[in-house]
Amino acid sequence: MIYVLYLTELLLYLCFSILMGSFVMQLIPDNKKPAIDIHKRWLQLCILGIVFFSLGPVAYLIYMLQEDVGWAVTTQNVFSTFEVGRSWAFTLIFSLFFYVFISLFPVLEKKRYAAVSTVFVAALIFTISWAGHPASIEKVPGFLYHSLHFLAVGIWVGILLMVSWFSTDKRNWLHFLRWFTPVAMICFMVTAVSGFMMMTLIVDLADYTDSWMLNYGQALLIKHIIVVPILIFAFINGFLVKKKLQKDLSFDPKPWVKAESIVLIIIFSVTAFLGQQPPPHGIEIMLKSNGTAPLFDYVYGGIVEPTMHVQFEVTALSILLAILSAAFLVFMLISFVRKTSAVFTFTMSFFLIISLYLSLMLSIQ
């Protein structure tokens, strides 16, 4: 069942991104964006998806607790006393109103209705964030950091999904990039700062590398590594593509934006796994009770004691892998300049992630 939770969490992020991206794009003047064709049915399905996919953690909690007092009492207790249950109840209420609203009003035609819809999406993000990991540790700061993180990612990824998968022409791409590039930079900065603040609530910075021995730490490390190719794609799409379009308006930037959106969906997948892992409080105790992360065991290959601390030693192999990751980074940039396909660039980003991960892991003593 835990694998179903990972999938529902990923789909939940996608639903929020599609909704946020579609309504934000409706607020942009037509001459500053490519034509977007998304049917209202997509929006309705995304709202229903938020209801059902956000129910996953609630259903799992009920399933884990029902053995002692039964299904009925457990269900009542979860929805009345647990934040995750009460949060889902509010999510259901907001979603029903939202569904009725977009069904009755032309949200994809009138900007004022799109603006109201954006407020609905933000309200749902706040509701989900109230029951997140950071809020369970430090209620108000955790809620604020999680909400800002979710909003910034939703706007950034949502817009990318709209222009890469739902745009129907190549018009106005240059005008689009002129305003989207600074918006994406702001979203990235908000995401990075709020993400760092959330991490400090969940993981003691002094224990960051030690947390790599746990599933949570492994997911966190991989998520941070994936940021590197995302920045490269952002540079390509924000600056190199803009220069290319200034010289050749017939150039099609969609494959490159699609590649960036896929990498962002991958980081969604890692985040979905991360969100279902216990936070690394008391790493020694967690190692004794749960053992080390299977991926850490496989790559590290050594004996892990609960009292062990992760320490690094530069080796020839770790240096070689670091150089290799730098080479893949350069190949990503060269592939665009040499007019290679976006698929090749995406493949290089995948190799970059693997080589950089192995470089760090294989330098552990």
Summary of the structure (lengths in Angstrom):
residues: 365
radius of gyration: 21.9
end to end distance: 35.3
largest distance: 69.4
contacts: 1206
relative contact order: 0.10
helix: 79%
strand: 1%
